[in-house]
Amino acid sequence: MKHWITGAAAALSIGLSPNASTAETIRVTLQLPETHSLGVNWNDFADIIEEKSGGELKVQLFPSAQLFKDKEVPGAVGSGAVEAGSAFIGRFAGSVPAVDVVSIPFIFGSEEHIRAAVAPGSDLRKTIDNAILDETNNKVLWWQAFGRNIYLNNGAAIQTPADIADKKVRTYGKVHGWTVQALGGAPTLMSGSKQFLAYQQGAVDVGMTGASAVKSRKLHEVMDHMTLTFDSAIEFIAVINNDFYEGLSAEHKRIIDAAAIEVEKKLREEIYAQEAAIVEEMKSNMTVVDLTGDQRSKWVEATSGVVDRFIEETGETGASAVAAVKAAMTN
């Protein structure tokens, strides 16, 4: 509760009342710039629902964490301090630990495997989306593909698991911390917006993030090397306050649900092409290391115990989530 109160104060400071909402306007909090793929994704959604509703539904986007930080989104949306928003899926792990299944290193064998496992209507989605709603009052509208995890550093480029040993590593979730520990490093949980200064000032030795953030946050200006481990999927989720959603007319719900399906598909189709293009672009700014098959096998071996730790700590729900991901690979 205290987290969203802080954000509510910020909202008031720019002339908004966090509780003065109408059924026609959906205020959206986003920690990333509007030009980022997630910002574009929300604007695509806005265009669709405004057109289909004849202007009866509108979206007001507040990018770059103007209202709430990423970690505050579950509480802010769930409480109704803001109608909707995006957050890294790991921000819901405190209430629904199973969401961190997508962060288990190398649980996905390929891009196609990710697509199958997180597709709308999949066993994994049904489990996680319903649990988030039940526990947080956040209704999941759609999942927002962000790309895959990479490592950044200065000095000698990271190539093997041993290169992480004894290094202080920026992480953005609990399971990522376990991964760093398995590699012999020291995890430091840090929000995305703090990365640039942390890398510039040497507060950490190594960074974890997605390729799109290297460009949008200009991390190539403070880090020399990017290592394409692609060891886990980075997924954000677009959520809406369930009480607000349930208060809408059946027609407006239908419009929102249809738009969510459309923009989720569009973003997922685009994101990996964008990821590849950004990696190629960054080659003129920094060293890009693409792991060989032998190198990747060593990373897989070094982090193989993380899935067992995940199941042990999350119990039956976590085990079911892992099983759902693995089943998607064979379907």
Secondary structure, DSSP 8 states (H G I E B T S, - for coil): -HHHHHHHHHHHHTT--TT---TTEEEEE-SS-TTSHHHHHHHHHHHHHHHHTTTSSEEEEE-TTSS--GGGHHHHHHHTSSSEEEEEGGGGTTT-GGGGGGGSTT---SHHHHHHHHSTTSHHHHHHHHHHHHHHSEEEEEEEEEEEEEEEESSS---SGGGGTT-EEEESSHHHHHHHHHTT-EEEE--GGGHHHHHHHTS-SEEEEEHHHHHHTTGGGT--EEEE---SEEEEEEEEEHHHHHTS-HHHHHHHHHHHHHHHHHHHHHHHHHHHHHHHHHTTTSEEEE--HHHHHHHHHHTTTHHHHHHHHHHHHHHHHHHHHHHHHH-
